[in-house]
Amino acid sequence: MSLLFPFDPDITRASTIPSRCYVDPVFLALEEERVFGRTWQLVGKLEDVAEQGAFLTAQIAREPIVVVRGAEGLRGFHNVCLHRAGPVAEGCGKRQTLQCRYHGWTYDLNGKLLRAPEMEESAGFNAADFQLLPVQVDTWGPLVFANLDLKALPLAHFMDGIAPRTARFAPEMMRFVMRKSWTIACNWKVYVDNYLEGYHIPVVHPGLHKELDYDAYRVEPHRHWSLQHAPIREVEQGANDRLYVPKGDANDASYLWLFPNVMLNIYLGQMQTNVVIPRGTDSCEVVFEWYAATPPADDAARANWAKLVAFSDDVQDEDISICERVHTNLRSRSYDRGRYSAKREVGVHHFHGLIHEFLT
């Protein structure tokens, strides 16, 4: 089965990427190397590594990493001891050294090997030859990102233009509220495809359709990210069944997507992050985390927050149902490539163009 496939940058003529890109395990292996191995991935919260010695662990594709706050700021390393591949950190916490959980080799917060027990009789052993291998680390707002590719351009390059578009929401002031995750029986790209268009909203999300001005919904692609503008529908006089109520100049929901798998949904004083993590060709995990400018502190605020989260859960359940059906149908002998709506699927076409670029 060929890894190569044509892709037309003109959406009015283009066909979607082939179904084999979703269902052939060869493509997932290639994506782990060429997509996830070369892009900035959301790996944690800045508040978890705010103090000297604080660390967090994460995984990018199948590569374990650790991010730690040292005297010189944030550093990132492969979470792999260079003795026999044990982990040098687990979970989150605070330490002044990183110690392998297998044989006790100990590294400082700059990755230098400090102690290797009982290696005195190993000829030619030199501790300086065993330093933890680094990864790039950077932050945006309350979030920590990492990149396995040391030659990759900085996070600011990939997110160029996002800061001024989100400044009015002050994401750097938002604080973590809660986390949820789902395991979904579909390829990770099926879920991303679905996120990147509002075309399905009238059919799949009748409740959300009532909240948003679908006619004014538009997608704005950039080099490595896109922005979906979803204005909140004006509340008609006497209506009391609306969940989203426009508030001054923050009367829209901004859905930001960073290639390949990070979403930042910002609206009404809150930010929701979604990260889509491949768990095999036919499965992915979607992790939601909520942040707020003013975390709910009283019963009324908590009740309103619970309503918003419950509504988000309903939308997520609707997305899961259609994504799982689509993934099943991608294995049908009757389907290979479709066509884009040039009006409504600009974001999907943009995503597929980047997939084609990185893979081929």
C-alpha positions in Angstrom: 0.0 0.0 0.0 1.5 3.3 -1.1 2.5 5.9 1.5 2.3 8.6 -1.2 -0.9 10.3 -2.2 -1.7 13.5 -4.1 -3.1 16.5 -2.4 -4.4 19.6 -4.1 -3.9 22.9 -2.2 -6.9 24.3 -3.9 -9.9 23.3 -1.8 -12.4 23.8 -4.7 -10.7 21.0 -6.6 -9.2 18.9 -3.8 -10.2 15.4 -2.6 -9.8 14.4 1.1 -6.9 12.3 2.2 -7.3 8.5 1.5 -9.0 6.2 4.0 -5.8 4.2 4.4 -4.3 7.2 6.2 -6.7 6.5 9.0 -6.8 2.7 9.1 -3.3 1.5 8.1 -0.9 1.1 11.1 2.0 2.1 8.8 0.7 5.6 8.8 0.5 5.8 12.6 4.1 4.8 12.9 5.1 7.4 10.3 3.1 10.0 12.2 4.8 9.2 15.5 8.2 9.9 13.8 7.4 12.8 11.4 4.4 14.6 13.0 4.4 14.0 16.8 8.2 13.8 16.8 8.6 17.2 15.2 5.8 19.4 16.6 5.0 21.2 19.9 2.9 19.1 22.2 0.9 20.3 25.2 2.4 18.3 28.1 1.3 20.0 31.4 0.4 23.0 33.5 2.8 25.7 34.4 1.6 25.7 38.0 2.9 22.2 38.4 6.5 23.3 37.7 6.4 26.8 39.2 8.8 26.1 42.1 12.5 25.2 42.1 12.8 21.4 41.8 9.2 20.8 40.7 8.7 18.3 37.9 6.1 16.7 35.8 6.2 13.7 33.4 4.4 13.2 30.2 4.5 11.2 27.0 4.8 12.4 23.3 3.7 9.6 21.0 5.5 6.7 22.7 8.4 8.8 24.0 8.4 9.5 27.8 9.6 12.9 28.9 10.2 14.9 32.2 10.0 18.6 32.6 11.7 20.2 35.6 12.2 23.6 37.1 16.0 24.1 37.7 18.0 27.1 38.8 18.1 28.3 35.2 14.4 27.8 34.4 12.4 25.0 32.8 14.4 22.1 31.3 13.1 19.0 29.5 14.6 15.6 29.1 13.8 12.2 27.8 12.6 10.3 30.9 15.0 7.5 30.2 18.0 6.6 32.2 21.1 5.9 30.0 22.0 2.9 32.0 19.3 0.4 31.1 16.3 2.6 30.2 14.6 3.0 33.6 12.5 6.1 34.3 14.2 8.9 36.1 10.9 10.4 37.3 7.3 9.4 37.9 4.2 11.5 38.1 4.6 15.0 39.4 6.4 16.3 42.5 9.4 18.1 43.8 13.0 16.9 44.0 16.5 18.4 43.8 17.7 15.4 41.7 16.3 12.9 39.3 16.8 9.3 40.3 16.3 6.3 38.2 13.6 4.0 39.6 15.5 0.9 38.5 19.1 1.0 39.7 19.4 4.4 41.4 21.5 6.3 38.9 21.1 10.0 39.9 21.1 13.1 37.7 21.0 16.8 38.6 18.3 19.1 37.3 20.5 19.9 34.3 20.7 16.3 33.3 24.2 15.7 34.5 25.0 12.2 36.0 25.9 12.7 39.6 26.0 9.1 40.9 26.1 5.7 39.3 26.3 3.0 42.1 28.9 0.2 41.8 30.3 1.2 38.4 33.9 1.3 39.7 34.9 -1.9 38.0 33.5 -1.0 34.6 36.5 -0.3 32.4 36.5 3.1 30.8 33.2 4.2 32.4 33.0 8.0 32.4 30.0 9.7 34.0 30.3 12.7 31.7 29.3 10.4 28.8 25.9 9.8 30.4 23.8 12.9 30.4 20.1 12.9 30.0 19.1 13.7 26.5 17.2 17.0 26.2 13.9 18.0 24.6 12.8 21.6 23.9 10.4 23.1 26.5 8.4 26.4 26.4 5.2 27.9 27.8 2.1 29.8 26.7 -0.3 31.2 29.2 -0.8 28.6 31.9 0.4 25.7 29.7 3.7 23.9 29.2 4.7 22.6 25.7 7.5 20.3 24.7 9.1 19.3 21.3 11.3 16.2 20.8 13.0 17.8 17.8 15.9 20.0 19.0 16.1 21.6 15.6 12.4 22.6 15.5 11.6 26.3 15.4 10.5 27.8 18.7 6.9 27.6 20.0 6.5 31.3 19.4 7.1 30.6 15.6 4.4 28.0 15.5 1.9 30.1 17.5 2.8 33.3 15.7 -0.2 35.6 15.7 -2.2 33.8 18.5 -1.2 36.1 21.4 -2.8 39.3 20.0 -5.9 37.4 19.0 -6.4 36.0 22.5 -5.1 39.0 24.6 -8.6 40.2 25.5 -9.3 36.9 27.2 -6.0 37.2 29.3 -5.2 33.4 29.2 -2.1 33.9 31.2 -4.3 34.9 34.2 -6.5 31.7 33.9 -6.2 29.0 36.6 -6.8 25.3 36.3 -10.2 24.1 37.5 -10.7 20.4 36.4 -9.8 17.6 34.0 -11.7 14.9 32.1 -10.6 12.3 29.5 -12.3 9.9 27.1 -11.1 6.9 25.2 -12.7 6.9 21.7 -12.7 4.1 19.1 -11.5 6.2 16.2 -8.2 7.3 14.7 -6.9 10.5 16.2 -7.3 12.3 12.8 -11.0 11.5 12.7 -11.5 13.4 15.9 -9.4 16.3 14.7 -11.2 16.4 11.4 -14.5 16.7 13.3 -13.2 19.5 15.5 -12.0 21.6 12.6 -15.4 22.2 11.0 -18.8 23.6 12.1 -20.4 21.9 9.0 -21.8 19.1 11.2 -23.2 21.4 14.0 -26.8 21.7 12.7 -27.1 17.9 12.3 -25.0 16.5 15.2 -25.3 19.2 17.8 -28.8 20.7 17.8 -28.2 22.2 21.3 -25.0 23.9 20.3 -26.6 25.1 17.1 -29.1 27.0 19.2 -26.3 28.8 21.0 -24.1 29.8 18.0 -24.7 32.0 15.0 -24.0 29.3 12.4 -24.4 31.6 9.4 -21.6 33.8 10.7 -19.3 30.8 11.6 -16.0 31.0 9.7 -12.5 29.4 9.8 -9.3 31.4 9.5 -6.2 29.2 8.6 -2.7 30.2 9.4 0.7 28.4 8.9 0.5 25.9 11.7 -2.8 26.8 13.4 -6.3 27.9 12.6 -9.0 29.9 14.3 -12.7 29.1 14.2 -14.9 32.1 14.9 -18.2 31.1 16.4 -20.3 34.1 17.3 -22.7 33.5 20.1 -26.3 34.0 18.9 -28.1 37.0 20.3 -30.6 36.2 23.1 -34.1 36.9 21.9 -36.3 39.0 24.3 -38.1 36.8 26.8 -35.9 33.7 26.1 -34.7 32.0 29.2 -33.4 28.7 27.9 -30.0 29.9 26.6 -26.7 28.7 28.2 -24.3 31.1 26.5 -25.2 34.8 26.9 -23.2 37.4 24.9 -21.1 39.7 27.1 -19.8 42.8 25.5 -16.8 42.4 23.2 -16.4 38.8 24.4 -19.5 37.7 22.5 -17.9 34.9 20.5 -16.4 31.5 21.1 -12.8 31.2 19.7 -11.8 27.7 18.8 -8.0 27.7 18.3 -6.2 24.6 16.9 -2.5 24.1 16.9 -1.1 21.4 14.5 -1.4 18.5 14.9 -3.6 17.8 18.0 -4.0 20.7 20.4 -7.2 22.7 20.8 -7.8 25.8 22.8 -11.5 26.8 23.2 -11.9 30.2 24.8 -15.2 31.8 25.6 -17.1 33.6 28.4 -14.1 33.9 30.8 -12.9 30.3 30.5 -10.5 28.3 28.4 -10.8 24.6 27.6 -7.9 22.7 26.3 -8.3 19.5 24.3 -5.4 17.2 23.5 -6.0 14.2 21.1 -3.5 11.4 21.8 -3.2 8.4 19.5 -3.7 5.1 21.4 -3.3 2.9 18.3 -4.6 3.1 14.8 -8.3 2.6 15.9 -8.3 4.5 19.2 -7.4 7.8 20.7 -7.6 9.5 24.1 -9.1 13.0 24.3 -8.1 15.0 27.4 -10.1 18.0 28.4 -8.8 20.5 30.9 -10.8 23.6 32.0 -9.2 26.9 33.1 -11.0 30.0 34.3 -10.2 33.7 34.9 -12.3 33.4 38.1 -12.5 29.8 39.3 -15.9 29.0 40.8 -15.8 30.0 44.4 -19.4 30.0 45.6 -22.5 27.8 45.2 -24.0 30.0 42.4 -20.8 30.0 40.4 -20.3 26.3 40.9 -23.8 25.6 39.8 -23.3 27.7 36.6 -20.0 25.9 36.0 -21.6 22.5 36.4 -24.2 23.5 33.7 -21.5 24.5 31.3 -19.5 21.3 31.9 -22.6 19.2 31.5 -23.4 20.9 28.2 -19.8 20.3 27.1 -20.2 16.6 28.0 -23.4 16.4 25.9 -21.5 17.9 22.9 -18.6 15.5 23.5 -20.9 12.5 23.6 -22.5 13.6 20.3 -19.0 13.9 18.7 -17.9 10.5 20.0 -20.9 8.8 18.5 -20.4 10.2 15.0 -16.6 9.9 15.1 -16.8 6.2 16.0 -19.3 5.6 13.2 -17.1 7.4 10.7 -14.0 5.5 11.7 -15.9 2.2 11.2 -17.0 3.3 7.8 -13.5 4.4 6.7 -12.8 0.6 6.5 -15.7 0.1 4.0 -14.7 -1.1 0.5 -17.1 1.5 -0.8 -15.1 4.6 0.4 -11.6 6.0 -0.3 -11.6 9.7 -0.8 -14.4 12.4 -0.6 -14.7 16.1 -1.5 -14.5 19.2 0.7 -17.2 21.8 1.2 -15.2 24.8 0.0 -17.4 27.0 2.3 -17.4 24.9 5.5 -14.4 22.6 5.5 -11.5 25.0 5.1 -10.0 23.9 8.5 -10.1 20.2 7.6 -8.4 20.9 4.2 -5.7 23.0 6.0 -5.1 20.1 8.5 -4.9 17.5 5.7 -2.4 19.8 3.8 -0.1 19.8 6.8 -0.4 16.1 7.3 0.6 15.6 3.6 3.5 18.0 4.0 4.9 16.4 7.2 4.4 12.8 5.9 5.6 13.2 2.3 
